[in-house]
Amino acid sequence: TVRWDDRQLETVEDSIAQHYVDLVNSTLLPAVQFDDRINSLSECTPNMFIAVFEAMLGIRVPGVDREPTDLAMHEANMGALLEFIGEQLIGTSLDHIHSRGICQGNWADCANALDVLFQLFQLLMTASTPPDHAPHPALPRP
């Protein structure tokens, strides 16, 4: 049995987080024609998730306050997005992703939400790709 010390675990977490940052910057944001880039998962705010999702699908998420002024409103907006994706699009609960965690920059919640967006993006790309062409190689595989 291999035992990892805290420094080794932190290095692995940093590596995973950087992988997500790289995927967001190289795939997701350019795909929806956003010029902004992120430097860390903590920059994945509810506003970014909502804007990317709406740009990907060309729809507006119901129940989102378009001018949130405090943490509670940002949490409610992220909750509206997660509920819409879970209940309206994929038919399953996304309760493992916490709106408050995303607002606080929790990397696990941000990474889980990004997993959902990447999977939706991959499905959209696959649906719009002719059968004789492969999907984008940078996309994560299910």
Secondary structure, 3 states (H helix, E strand, C coil): CCCCCHHHHHHHHHHHHHHHHHHHHHHHHHHCCCCCCCCCHHHCCHHHHHHHHHHHHCCCCCCCCCCCCCHHHHHHHHHHHHHHHHHHHHCCCCCCCCHHHHHCCCHHHHHHHHHHHHHHHHHHHHHHCCCCCCCCCCCCCC
